[in-house]
């Protein structure tokens, strides 16, 4: 067993019931009072604006795994400023107080996030179903208009192959009518490069998607790039776009440790089933078929996609903490330059692309085997290639290795290690998770 839980805190069904009851009773109590006067509403608005004065607003479309990590890291920066401690990793850096707002598709998830946060690391999460074309709630739209940084982590709509934000007229109009410069961050995928027979690719490599999903991502990148360039020309607000092409994301609750644990449970179950079959058929010596079926059960239960993943020699991955760290450094750098009026957004740098991967692309099974070693478990690898065959296999045409040099040069800390990554490979990342390190959710 892993030493500590690696999953994010969850809210039980009883908590939802209590929360719903609280809201209903609160509505009944409020209904007995007369509606607020216009003067009190105006006073509340002025008080709200005063509280927001001098703070930066981070707005996330799709408040999921990565966005929560970024929000939590921004909160840490805010706490350090409130404690008059601006020294980070031995450097003197300018910290800003942040207000975090976001959207999610599920009402239940929005309520759970708001209940769990209780205003500590997130102001509010709103429900918005992007593929329905519905407008944002009034309060949500207000935050979006005032946002300094806007994160887009929502995938393109499957039915329309369009980006959900740009394809929703009401939302697009809010952004187009913004009177301030805004920084947009789009989370894309290294899948847009397509296959390169295991060769190295970087940001200068021409994208060549080999799947529908990757093509949709590339189309969304192009749509946002065109919108930013044309929008800057139209409104002269000099907004910027930073596209982060992410590798396979892993972290607490989502890692090879979980895969290794699952494989071990399956192995134990199949071993138990095989013994029962052998005992039941030992009398008539007809157990050969059953044993063969049990041995191959793992392989037969895998989907074609899962089988393809396990055969790949190279997978570029990244710990969610390094994703959050890269985004926060990017945000801080640009916001600091803007505050000092040294930001320069011209035709050459208004849009930038970064690969976000670690230093060591490797096979999926290599990472799972390492996780199994940490767990001291025996993993059934009978569905994989034999160790002697792995050395002579050639990379599949759909494989690639992704470079991260540009990312590390752009956001490296002068006092940190040369890699500038918290977890340069899956070994450091999985070991940290196994030891109970919950970063960036700690």
KOLTOR-621783 format. One record per residue (C-alpha): x, y, z. Coordinates in steps of 0.02 Angstrom, whole numbers, m for minus. Layout:
[r [X Y Z]]
...
//
This chain:
[r [0 0 0]]
[r [54 178 m32]]
[r [100 267 127]]
[r [m30 403 111]]
[r [m182 436 5]]
[r [m138 507 m165]]
[r [m313 563 m212]]
[r [m382 737 m197]]
[r [m505 768 m55]]
[r [m682 721 m103]]
[r [m851 775 m39]]
[r [m967 637 20]]
[r [m1149 621 m31]]
[r [m1200 666 145]]
[r [m1103 828 129]]
[r [m1198 868 m31]]
[r [m1363 836 60]]
[r [m1313 947 205]]
[r [m1253 1081 86]]
[r [m1416 1075 m14]]
[r [m1520 1082 146]]
[r [m1418 1231 203]]
[r [m1450 1323 40]]
[r [m1637 1286 44]]
[r [m1657 1343 224]]
[r [m1553 1497 186]]
[r [m1669 1540 41]]
[r [m1822 1520 153]]
[r [m1747 1635 285]]
[r [m1699 1766 156]]
[r [m1872 1761 76]]
[r [m1948 1832 237]]
[r [m1847 1991 217]]
[r [m1890 2131 96]]
[r [m1781 2146 m60]]
[r [m1629 2257 m38]]
[r [m1647 2438 m85]]
[r [m1552 2512 m231]]
[r [m1443 2609 m109]]
[r [m1391 2451 m16]]
[r [m1355 2363 m182]]
[r [m1248 2509 m235]]
[r [m1158 2506 m69]]
[r [m1124 2319 m87]]
[r [m1056 2346 m262]]
[r [m940 2483 m202]]
[r [m879 2373 m60]]
[r [m848 2230 m182]]
[r [m750 2342 m299]]
[r [m648 2407 m153]]
[r [m603 2230 m100]]
[r [m549 2189 m278]]
[r [m442 2345 m292]]
[r [m260 2305 m326]]
[r [m291 2118 m347]]
[r [m266 2014 m504]]
[r [m405 1902 m571]]
[r [m371 1727 m638]]
[r [m518 1652 m735]]
[r [m517 1468 m787]]
[r [m631 1394 m918]]
[r [m635 1212 m862]]
[r [m591 1207 m678]]
[r [m512 1035 m678]]
[r [m352 945 m625]]
[r [m226 1072 m694]]
[r [m328 1227 m654]]
[r [m348 1177 m472]]
[r [m159 1154 m461]]
[r [m127 1327 m534]]
[r [m257 1406 m419]]
[r [m177 1327 m267]]
[r [m4 1389 m316]]
[r [m70 1565 m345]]
[r [m148 1558 m172]]
[r [22 1517 m98]]
[r [93 1672 m181]]
[r [m49 1776 m108]]
[r [m17 1707 66]]
[r [168 1746 52]]
[r [129 1925 9]]
[r [9 1941 155]]
[r [148 1877 267]]
[r [268 2006 193]]
[r [377 1867 127]]
[r [420 1894 m55]]
[r [571 1780 m56]]
[r [541 1628 m167]]
[r [675 1498 m194]]
[r [807 1623 m141]]
[r [748 1755 m266]]
[r [662 1920 m238]]
[r [506 1915 m344]]
[r [352 2024 m351]]
[r [197 1934 m286]]
[r [18 1984 m323]]
[r [m142 1948 m232]]
[r [m254 1839 m339]]
[r [m440 1811 m353]]
[r [m478 1644 m436]]
[r [m640 1610 m530]]
[r [m685 1466 m646]]
[r [m817 1364 m736]]
[r [m861 1181 m742]]
[r [m993 1083 m837]]
[r [m1067 993 m687]]
[r [m1175 1081 m558]]
[r [m1128 948 m430]]
[r [m943 976 m460]]
[r [m964 1165 m448]]
[r [m1052 1147 m281]]
[r [m919 1025 m219]]
[r [m777 1142 m268]]
[r [m860 1293 m189]]
[r [m897 1195 m31]]
[r [m719 1127 m20]]
[r [m639 1295 m58]]
[r [m754 1399 52]]
[r [m676 1554 m24]]
[r [m498 1509 27]]
[r [m415 1469 m139]]
[r [m560 1503 m258]]
[r [m686 1644 m257]]
[r [m820 1545 m348]]
[r [m843 1408 m479]]
[r [m990 1430 m596]]
[r [m1083 1301 m699]]
[r [m1071 1324 m887]]
[r [m1104 1191 m1019]]
[r [m1003 1253 m1165]]
[r [m1076 1137 m1298]]
[r [m1253 1201 m1263]]
[r [m1210 1375 m1323]]
[r [m1284 1451 m1166]]
[r [m1224 1620 m1100]]
[r [m1127 1640 m939]]
[r [m1213 1686 m778]]
[r [m1214 1874 m747]]
[r [m1089 1867 m603]]
[r [m977 1748 m701]]
[r [m979 1867 m850]]
[r [m931 2011 m735]]
[r [m776 1917 m676]]
[r [m729 1871 m855]]
[r [m734 2054 m910]]
[r [m615 2102 m770]]
[r [m498 1952 m783]]
[r [m312 1982 m804]]
[r [m271 1801 m850]]
[r [m390 1681 m937]]
[r [m350 1495 m942]]
[r [m434 1387 m1073]]
[r [m425 1203 m1026]]
[r [m587 1150 m1109]]
[r [m569 1029 m1257]]
[r [m647 1068 m1427]]
[r [m829 1017 m1444]]
[r [m836 842 m1518]]
[r [m991 870 m1623]]
[r [m941 1036 m1700]]
[r [m750 1020 m1695]]
[r [m746 1198 m1628]]
[r [m673 1283 m1476]]
[r [m819 1304 m1354]]
[r [m773 1480 m1299]]
[r [m745 1558 m1469]]
[r [m895 1466 m1543]]
[r [m1014 1536 m1410]]
[r [m1066 1708 m1470]]
[r [m1117 1778 m1301]]
[r [m949 1731 m1223]]
[r [m847 1789 m1372]]
[r [m932 1959 m1368]]
[r [m884 1981 m1184]]
[r [m702 1952 m1228]]
[r [m708 2062 m1383]]
[r [m781 2207 m1284]]
[r [m653 2196 m1145]]
[r [m573 2365 m1113]]
[r [m413 2297 m1039]]
[r [m265 2194 m1095]]
[r [m290 2010 m1053]]
[r [m171 1863 m1055]]
[r [m243 1702 m1128]]
[r [m169 1530 m1092]]
[r [m226 1384 m1200]]
[r [m189 1207 m1143]]
[r [m159 1100 m1297]]
[r [m73 933 m1326]]
[r [91 869 m1399]]
[r [m22 757 m1504]]
[r [m33 897 m1632]]
[r [142 849 m1695]]
[r [84 677 m1751]]
[r [205 532 m1772]]
[r [390 550 m1813]]
[r [457 372 m1798]]
[r [524 409 m1625]]
[r [626 561 m1679]]
[r [639 721 m1577]]
[r [518 866 m1608]]
[r [511 1043 m1540]]
[r [406 1200 m1560]]
[r [478 1232 m1735]]
[r [417 1062 m1798]]
[r [270 1079 m1916]]
[r [114 1002 m1835]]
[r [46 850 m1927]]
[r [m96 773 m1825]]
[r [m130 589 m1855]]
[r [m294 579 m1759]]
[r [m460 672 m1757]]
[r [m434 727 m1577]]
[r [m263 800 m1615]]
[r [m330 888 m1770]]
[r [m466 969 m1665]]
[r [m334 1032 m1544]]
[r [m232 1107 m1686]]
[r [m388 1190 m1759]]
[r [m423 1267 m1588]]
[r [m243 1332 m1578]]
[r [m262 1414 m1747]]
[r [m432 1488 m1703]]
[r [m365 1567 m1543]]
[r [m210 1632 m1633]]
[r [m315 1713 m1769]]
[r [m435 1787 m1642]]
[r [m293 1862 m1537]]
[r [m205 1939 m1687]]
[r [m364 2011 m1763]]
[r [m428 2067 m1594]]
[r [m269 2163 m1558]]
[r [m284 2252 m1724]]
[r [m468 2290 m1695]]
[r [m463 2351 m1514]]
[r [m278 2392 m1494]]
[r [m279 2311 m1321]]
[r [m122 2208 m1354]]
[r [m185 2047 m1275]]
[r [m70 1896 m1280]]
[r [m89 1708 m1306]]
[r [21 1573 m1231]]
[r [m7 1397 m1298]]
[r [57 1257 m1188]]
[r [68 1088 m1276]]
[r [60 962 m1134]]
[r [123 785 m1129]]
[r [33 648 m1034]]
[r [m14 724 m865]]
[r [10 624 m706]]
[r [8 668 m522]]
[r [m74 625 m356]]
[r [m218 506 m389]]
[r [m176 492 m575]]
[r [m12 400 m600]]
[r [74 237 m642]]
[r [57 192 m458]]
[r [m130 178 m483]]
[r [m104 74 m641]]
[r [18 m41 m552]]
[r [m103 m65 m408]]
[r [m244 m107 m528]]
[r [m137 m231 m625]]
[r [m88 m317 m463]]
[r [m269 m334 m410]]
[r [m312 m407 m581]]
[r [m164 m527 m571]]
[r [m217 m590 m401]]
[r [m397 m613 m459]]
[r [m346 m707 m616]]
[r [m225 m816 m519]]
[r [m364 m861 m399]]
[r [m483 m896 m544]]
[r [m353 m1004 m632]]
[r [m323 m1110 m477]]
[r [m509 m1141 m460]]
[r [m523 m1192 m644]]
[r [m375 m1309 m629]]
[r [m447 m1391 m475]]
[r [m619 m1409 m554]]
[r [m553 m1489 m713]]
[r [m406 m1586 m646]]
[r [m505 m1749 m643]]
[r [m533 m1758 m832]]
[r [m365 m1675 m879]]
[r [m455 m1544 m984]]
[r [m388 m1388 m904]]
[r [m275 m1331 m1046]]
[r [m405 m1217 m1125]]
[r [m452 m1137 m960]]
[r [m273 m1102 m911]]
[r [m237 m1023 m1079]]
[r [m393 m915 m1063]]
[r [m340 m857 m890]]
[r [m163 m818 m947]]
[r [m226 m710 m1089]]
[r [m368 m627 m994]]
[r [m269 m468 m969]]
[r [m232 m448 m1154]]
[r [m410 m487 m1208]]
[r [m483 m359 m1086]]
[r [m379 m215 m1156]]
[r [m449 m96 m1286]]
[r [m352 m66 m1448]]
[r [m298 104 m1381]]
[r [m232 27 m1220]]
[r [m137 m106 m1316]]
[r [m61 28 m1428]]
[r [m5 129 m1277]]
[r [80 m20 m1196]]
[r [177 m58 m1356]]
[r [248 119 m1375]]
[r [432 143 m1336]]
[r [414 329 m1301]]
[r [284 426 m1203]]
[r [314 608 m1160]]
[r [238 647 m990]]
[r [236 786 m861]]
[r [193 797 m677]]
[r [43 910 m642]]
[r [152 1009 m519]]
[r [270 1055 m661]]
[r [122 1107 m768]]
[r [60 1221 m629]]
[r [236 1285 m598]]
[r [263 1329 m782]]
[r [96 1419 m794]]
[r [123 1518 m635]]
[r [298 1571 m689]]
[r [231 1624 m858]]
[r [90 1723 m777]]
[r [205 1807 m651]]
[r [332 1855 m783]]
[r [204 1938 m897]]
[r [102 2020 m759]]
[r [261 2090 m679]]
[r [317 2163 m846]]
[r [145 2240 m869]]
[r [148 2320 m696]]
[r [320 2392 m733]]
[r [258 2446 m906]]
[r [397 2347 m989]]
[r [285 2220 m1075]]
[r [311 2218 m1263]]
[r [172 2135 m1361]]
[r [209 2149 m1546]]
[r [180 2040 m1698]]
[r [325 1926 m1650]]
[r [283 1887 m1469]]
[r [97 1912 m1444]]
[r [78 1724 m1473]]
[r [202 1597 m1403]]
[r [204 1407 m1397]]
[r [289 1297 m1267]]
[r [306 1109 m1251]]
[r [273 1055 m1071]]
[r [354 884 m1046]]
[r [489 811 m935]]
[r [667 764 m985]]
[r [643 578 m1006]]
[r [518 505 m1131]]
[r [497 320 m1097]]
[r [377 176 m1120]]
[r [219 161 m1018]]
[r [270 m9 m950]]
[r [439 58 m893]]
[r [350 184 m782]]
[r [225 54 m719]]
[r [365 m69 m679]]
[r [452 66 m578]]
[r [289 102 m487]]
[r [270 m84 m451]]
[r [445 m85 m376]]
[r [393 56 m261]]
[r [239 m41 m211]]
[r [340 m203 m195]]
[r [210 m290 m305]]
[r [225 m421 m442]]
[r [145 m359 m601]]
[r [83 m480 m733]]
[r [174 m429 m892]]
[r [127 m580 m996]]
[r [33 m467 m1117]]
[r [191 m365 m1151]]
[r [345 m400 m1255]]
[r [481 m502 m1173]]
[r [624 m401 m1102]]
[r [744 m474 m1229]]
[r [634 m418 m1373]]
[r [615 m239 m1315]]
[r [795 m199 m1362]]
[r [770 m241 m1546]]
[r [599 m162 m1570]]
[r [589 m6 m1678]]
[r [483 146 m1634]]
[r [309 146 m1709]]
[r [274 276 m1845]]
[r [154 365 m1726]]
[r [288 393 m1593]]
[r [394 546 m1555]]
[r [506 619 m1421]]
[r [466 798 m1370]]
[r [596 928 m1321]]
[r [567 1053 m1180]]
[r [718 1167 m1202]]
[r [616 1322 m1244]]
[r [508 1303 m1089]]
[r [655 1286 m971]]
[r [747 1434 m1047]]
[r [593 1546 m1039]]
[r [541 1512 m860]]
[r [698 1447 m774]]
[r [737 1513 m601]]
[r [915 1576 m584]]
[r [936 1493 m414]]
[r [855 1327 m460]]
[r [934 1175 m541]]
[r [976 1177 m725]]
[r [826 1069 m767]]
[r [705 1196 m688]]
[r [582 1052 m669]]
[r [524 989 m501]]
[r [517 812 m572]]
[r [636 788 m721]]
[r [574 610 m749]]
[r [439 489 m694]]
[r [558 417 m563]]
[r [565 576 m461]]
[r [380 609 m487]]
[r [318 435 m439]]
[r [435 427 m289]]
[r [365 592 m225]]
[r [186 533 m247]]
[r [226 368 m159]]
[r [302 467 m15]]
[r [140 564 3]]
[r [190 725 m83]]
[r [26 806 m139]]
[r [102 954 m234]]
[r [24 1057 m314]]
[r [m131 1018 m210]]
[r [m46 1031 m41]]
//
